[in-house]
Amino acid sequence: MHIWDCGGQPAFLEILPVFFTSRTTFLLHFDASKDLNSKWQSVHHIDGIRYDGEEVNMSTLTYMLNWMAYAHSHLMKYGADGSIPDYPRMYCIGTHGDFSANR
């Protein structure tokens, strides 16, 4: 098993397809305590210190949907006979649910 944590930064979009295989499973994590319609921003923690990264000019929900569409465009395969496509496995995982007002 190989685990690649790209943190959602746009810079990874260029190199990520190199690691895609037919067995790739995507775990898309998001902060469930925040509104999915708020702007997405990456956050890094180094030695317990928080560093805010770049803010993307789209909502967290739209950003996640774009990542899903990107993965599908690289991994979705139709059967040889044109049958129903085989989609990559994806799971959206909300963190910080215990801090969410909308349980």
C-alpha positions in Angstrom: 0.0 0.0 0.0 1.2 3.5 -0.9 -0.3 6.6 0.7 0.1 10.0 -0.9 -0.9 13.0 1.1 -1.1 16.0 -1.3 -3.0 18.3 1.0 -5.2 19.6 -1.8 -2.6 22.2 -3.0 -3.1 23.1 -6.7 0.6 22.4 -7.3 0.0 18.7 -6.9 -2.5 18.6 -9.8 0.4 18.4 -12.3 2.3 15.4 -10.7 -0.6 13.5 -9.2 -1.5 11.5 -12.3 1.9 9.8 -12.1 0.7 8.0 -9.0 -2.8 7.0 -10.3 -3.4 3.3 -10.8 -6.6 1.3 -11.3 -6.5 0.4 -7.6 -6.3 4.1 -6.4 -8.7 5.0 -3.7 -9.2 8.7 -2.8 -9.8 9.9 0.7 -11.0 13.5 0.5 -10.9 15.1 3.9 -12.6 18.3 4.8 -13.3 20.3 8.0 -16.9 19.6 8.8 -17.0 22.3 11.4 -16.8 24.9 8.6 -19.4 25.9 6.0 -18.8 24.0 2.8 -19.6 27.2 0.9 -16.8 29.1 2.5 -13.6 29.7 0.6 -11.1 26.8 0.7 -7.7 27.5 2.3 -4.8 25.1 2.9 -3.4 24.9 6.5 -0.1 23.5 7.5 1.1 22.7 11.1 4.8 22.5 11.7 6.1 21.8 15.2 2.7 22.8 16.6 2.6 26.2 14.8 -0.2 26.8 12.3 0.6 28.3 8.9 -2.2 29.4 6.6 -1.6 28.6 3.0 -3.0 30.0 -0.2 -6.7 30.7 -0.4 -8.4 29.4 -3.5 -11.2 31.5 -5.0 -13.8 28.8 -4.8 -15.8 27.2 -2.1 -14.6 24.1 -0.3 -17.5 22.1 -1.8 -16.6 23.3 -5.4 -12.9 22.6 -4.7 -13.7 19.0 -3.6 -16.0 18.5 -6.6 -13.1 19.7 -8.9 -10.7 17.2 -7.4 -13.3 14.4 -7.9 -13.8 15.4 -11.5 -10.0 15.6 -12.0 -9.6 12.0 -10.7 -12.5 10.7 -12.7 -11.1 12.2 -15.9 -7.8 10.3 -15.4 -9.1 7.0 -14.1 -12.7 6.4 -15.4 -12.7 3.5 -17.8 -15.5 2.1 -20.0 -15.7 -1.6 -20.7 -14.4 -2.8 -24.1 -18.0 -3.2 -25.2 -18.9 0.4 -24.2 -20.6 -0.8 -21.0 -21.1 1.2 -17.8 -17.8 2.9 -16.7 -15.7 1.7 -13.8 -15.2 4.7 -11.5 -12.4 5.3 -9.1 -13.2 4.7 -5.4 -13.7 8.0 -3.5 -14.6 8.7 0.1 -15.3 12.2 1.6 -14.4 12.3 5.2 -15.5 15.2 7.4 -13.2 16.0 10.3 -13.9 18.1 13.4 -17.5 16.9 13.5 -17.6 17.3 17.2 -17.2 21.1 16.7 -19.9 21.3 14.1 -23.1 23.2 14.9 -25.0 21.2 12.2 -24.6 17.6 13.5 
